[in-house]
């Protein structure tokens, strides 16, 4: 009977001690900003929808975010169609 009482008292003390022990710090992960790392969004490519008419000529529709790229693509397409039509 004494053994059971001592064992239960010992278990009770162990449980109390484990509850009072200071827990590990919650913010073990620190957030730090590194100025060397820069986030950027990738550029979307210029989309070209090419159509051929019944008489054999081509037309196209250009879509994109960068106006300069759209104009450059239009110039290239115009130059290509002018050289292949002659």
Steps between C-alpha positions, in 0.01 A plus 500: 500500500786734585665425166187597311467819701868592446478416132188711450657787699813476289297505176302797626818695578647418161186629328502821704869556429452450128214749493698771680808462286546797271403414147720574201460846354217520252677720250787270416465609138607857449387694199771718360500701185802476278540805276706295254201286411261682272163365394396555145219390278594337173404675180218348304593431139339679208220281364452486125183375335578445134226466234520423132235643270345318207713699255823390675583814694565494872360706784584483870394612840761584765443499877741567783599726784804675355410742221855513364509122458164506321620770260825310435309177430266687264795645309660157467176344376448782246856466375466123471172511311632769260807292413306177450222652288730633228 
